Amino acid sequence: MAPEGWTLEADIAAGDVWIGVSTRRATDQIDRTHHAEVPMISMWLSGKPRASRARFLGRQESSPFCDIGSLVAIPADMAVQVIGEREPEGRMVHCRLPRSESLQITPANPGLARCLDLRNQSLASCLHRVANEAMAPSFASAAVVEGLGLFMAAELSVHLEGLAHAQPARGGLAPWQLKRIDDHLHAGNWNCSVSDLARLCGLGQSHTMRAFRQATGRTIAEHITELRLERARHLLAGSALSITEVGQDVQFAHPSAFTAAFRRVMGVTPREYRQSMRTL
């Protein structure tokens, strides 16, 4: 069954793993709550809204709203509220995983919000593969889905184990500073320098680099690469731009550099990624 508000296009179940690909019509306003009885991972395949925000709901206290990434994990027995002004037509792949103690986390955990923007390319690659299996099943699809589902459960378990020992960030960038950086990058300033971002935050370069890593768990360079390739995936899936033009949009100097960077992160070339998205 697809989440409320979504239309299921295709699904496949294998053992305790379920995969569904679903679509949603454009909406003017969003305020809905998703409940997960078992661990779930969802990823946007197209139409990811930039303005949506979400928070985990607890029985006594809820987490603050934060921006949603392309890849979201909801631990077992958790509920997440999503709000926003407008969502375009979109498509997602949803994966329900086997219930286990290693895939649970308490609502009070300070790192829980990171599950709403899960930066994990191994999970992203697996979700693309199982989405293809759901949309175009073959004789081996059930085995592929179950095997990759168990791998994703193990990968998510490692991530949640890290959150279980997370401490509240100290000395990191404030939310308005992180948003200012992301707004600057989304405006197409992919080749900006650390000094450019430091000026936006009103800080020195060294302080900005250290505080950014404390706040996000990754370096500025890693973050820029992730956002550039997220933009590239969106264009490859939903635009008529050539692969060369997509690389130019995200400011790679040469098509070969774009292909190498994309393949290093996604495990496939931009052409292979576009072909796989067109089969969905």
C-alpha positions in Angstrom: 0.0 0.0 0.0 1.3 3.5 -1.0 1.4 6.3 1.6 -1.8 8.4 1.8 -2.2 10.8 -1.1 -0.1 8.7 -3.5 -1.2 6.4 -6.3 0.6 3.0 -6.5 2.1 2.3 -9.9 3.9 -0.9 -9.2 5.1 -3.0 -6.3 6.9 -6.1 -5.5 7.2 -8.1 -2.2 9.9 -10.6 -1.3 10.1 -12.1 2.2 9.8 -9.2 4.6 10.8 -6.6 2.1 8.3 -4.5 0.1 9.0 -2.1 -2.7 6.5 0.3 -4.2 6.7 3.0 -6.9 4.0 5.6 -6.6 3.0 9.0 -8.0 1.3 12.1 -6.6 -0.6 14.8 -8.3 0.5 18.4 -7.8 -1.0 20.0 -4.7 -1.2 23.6 -3.5 -0.8 22.9 0.2 0.5 20.0 2.2 -0.1 18.9 5.8 -0.1 15.2 6.2 1.3 12.6 8.6 2.9 9.3 7.7 3.0 6.4 10.3 5.6 3.7 9.9 4.9 0.4 11.7 8.0 -1.1 10.2 11.2 0.7 9.1 10.7 2.6 5.8 13.0 4.3 3.4 11.6 6.6 0.7 13.3 8.5 -2.1 12.2 11.0 -4.7 12.6 9.8 -8.3 11.3 13.1 -9.7 9.4 16.2 -8.6 11.0 16.7 -5.2 9.6 19.9 -3.6 12.1 22.4 -2.3 9.7 24.1 0.1 8.5 21.0 2.1 9.5 20.6 5.7 8.9 17.7 8.2 9.3 16.7 11.8 9.0 13.5 13.8 6.1 13.3 16.2 6.5 12.0 19.7 3.9 11.2 22.3 5.1 13.9 24.6 7.3 16.1 22.5 7.9 16.5 18.7 11.1 17.5 17.0 11.4 20.9 15.2 10.5 21.1 11.5 13.5 20.9 9.1 14.0 20.6 5.4 13.4 17.3 3.6 16.1 15.7 1.5 15.7 13.4 -1.5 16.1 10.4 0.7 14.2 9.9 3.9 14.2 7.1 6.5 11.4 6.6 9.1 12.3 4.2 11.9 9.7 1.7 13.1 6.8 2.9 15.2 7.5 6.5 14.3 5.3 9.2 12.7 6.4 12.1 10.6 4.4 15.2 9.7 5.1 16.9 6.4 4.0 20.5 5.6 4.5 22.8 2.6 2.9 25.4 0.4 3.0 23.6 -2.9 4.2 20.3 -4.3 4.6 19.6 -8.1 3.6 16.2 -9.6 6.2 13.7 -8.3 7.2 10.1 -8.1 8.8 8.2 -5.2 10.0 4.7 -4.4 9.1 3.4 -1.0 10.8 0.5 0.7 9.5 -1.3 3.8 12.2 -3.3 5.7 12.1 -6.1 8.2 11.4 -5.0 11.8 14.4 -5.4 14.1 15.8 -3.8 17.2 18.7 -2.4 15.3 16.3 -0.4 13.1 14.7 1.4 16.0 15.5 4.8 17.6 13.8 6.8 20.4 12.0 10.1 19.5 14.2 12.0 22.0 17.4 11.2 20.1 19.1 14.5 19.1 20.2 13.1 15.7 16.8 11.8 14.6 16.2 14.7 12.3 19.1 13.6 10.1 16.8 10.7 8.9 14.8 13.4 7.0 17.8 14.1 4.8 19.7 10.9 4.6 22.8 11.4 2.5 23.7 7.8 1.6 24.6 7.0 -2.0 24.6 3.2 -1.3 21.0 3.4 -0.3 20.1 5.7 -3.2 21.7 3.3 -5.8 19.9 0.3 -4.2 16.5 2.2 -4.3 17.0 3.0 -8.0 17.6 -0.7 -8.7 14.7 -2.0 -6.8 12.4 0.6 -8.4 13.4 -0.7 -11.8 12.7 -4.3 -10.6 9.2 -3.3 -9.5 8.4 -1.5 -12.7 9.9 -4.1 -15.0 9.9 -7.4 -13.1 11.9 -10.4 -14.3 12.3 -14.0 -13.1 15.0 -12.9 -10.7 13.3 -9.7 -9.4 12.1 -11.3 -6.1 15.6 -12.5 -5.2 17.2 -9.1 -6.2 14.6 -7.2 -4.1 15.0 -9.3 -1.0 18.8 -9.3 -1.2 19.0 -5.5 -1.7 16.4 -5.0 0.9 18.4 -6.9 3.5 21.5 -4.9 2.5 19.6 -1.6 2.9 18.4 -2.8 6.3 22.0 -3.4 7.4 23.1 0.0 5.9 20.3 1.8 7.7 21.1 0.0 10.9 24.7 1.3 10.8 23.3 4.8 10.3 20.8 4.6 13.2 23.5 3.1 15.4 25.5 6.3 14.8 22.5 8.4 15.7 21.9 6.5 18.9 25.2 7.8 20.2 24.9 11.3 18.7 25.3 14.3 20.9 23.7 17.7 20.2 26.0 19.7 18.0 28.0 22.4 19.7 29.5 25.4 17.9 28.0 24.4 14.5 26.4 26.8 12.1 22.9 28.2 12.9 20.0 27.1 10.7 19.8 30.5 9.0 23.5 30.2 8.0 23.0 26.7 6.6 19.9 27.9 4.7 21.9 30.9 3.3 24.6 28.5 2.0 22.0 26.2 0.4 20.1 29.1 -1.2 23.4 30.4 -2.6 24.3 27.0 -4.1 20.7 26.3 -5.4 21.0 29.6 -7.3 23.7 28.0 -9.4 26.8 29.1 -7.6 28.3 25.6 -7.7 31.9 26.8 -8.1 31.9 29.3 -5.2 34.8 29.3 -2.8 34.8 28.7 0.9 35.5 32.4 1.4 32.3 33.2 -0.5 30.3 31.0 1.9 32.1 32.3 4.9 31.1 35.9 4.0 27.5 34.8 3.7 27.7 33.5 7.2 29.7 36.4 8.6 32.5 34.1 9.7 36.1 33.4 8.9 37.0 30.6 6.5 38.4 28.1 9.1 35.5 28.7 11.4 33.0 28.2 8.6 34.6 24.9 7.5 34.8 23.6 11.1 31.3 24.7 12.1 29.7 23.4 8.9 31.1 19.9 9.6 29.9 20.1 13.2 26.4 21.0 12.0 26.1 18.5 9.1 28.6 15.7 9.6 30.2 16.4 6.2 32.6 18.8 4.6 31.6 21.8 2.5 33.1 20.1 -0.6 31.1 16.9 0.0 27.9 19.0 0.5 28.4 20.9 -2.7 29.1 17.7 -4.7 25.9 16.1 -3.3 23.7 19.1 -4.2 25.3 19.4 -7.7 24.6 15.7 -8.4 21.1 15.9 -6.9 20.4 18.7 -9.4 21.9 16.7 -12.2 19.7 13.6 -11.3 16.7 15.9 -11.4 17.6 17.2 -14.8 18.4 13.8 -16.2 15.1 12.4 -15.1 12.8 15.3 -15.9 14.3 17.5 -18.6 15.1 17.3 -22.3 18.6 18.7 -21.8 21.4 16.7 -23.3 23.9 15.1 -21.0 26.5 17.7 -22.0 24.0 20.5 -21.2 23.2 18.9 -17.8 26.9 18.9 -17.0 27.2 22.5 -18.0 24.1 23.4 -15.8 25.9 22.1 -12.7 29.1 23.8 -13.9 31.4 20.9 -14.8 34.1 22.1 -17.1 34.1 19.0 -19.4 31.6 16.2 -20.0 34.2 13.6 -19.0 34.6 15.3 -15.6 30.8 15.3 -15.1 30.5 11.6 -16.1 33.4 10.6 -13.8 32.0 12.5 -10.8 28.5 11.1 -11.4 29.7 7.5 -11.8 31.9 7.7 -8.7 28.9 8.6 -6.6 26.0 6.9 -8.3 27.7 3.8 -9.6 26.3 4.4 -13.2 27.0 6.9 -15.9 24.6 9.8 -16.5 23.4 8.1 -19.7 22.7 4.8 -17.9 20.9 6.7 -15.1 18.7 8.6 -17.6 17.9 5.3 -19.4 16.9 3.6 -16.1 14.7 6.5 -15.2 12.9 6.4 -18.5 11.9 2.7 -17.8 10.1 3.8 -14.6 
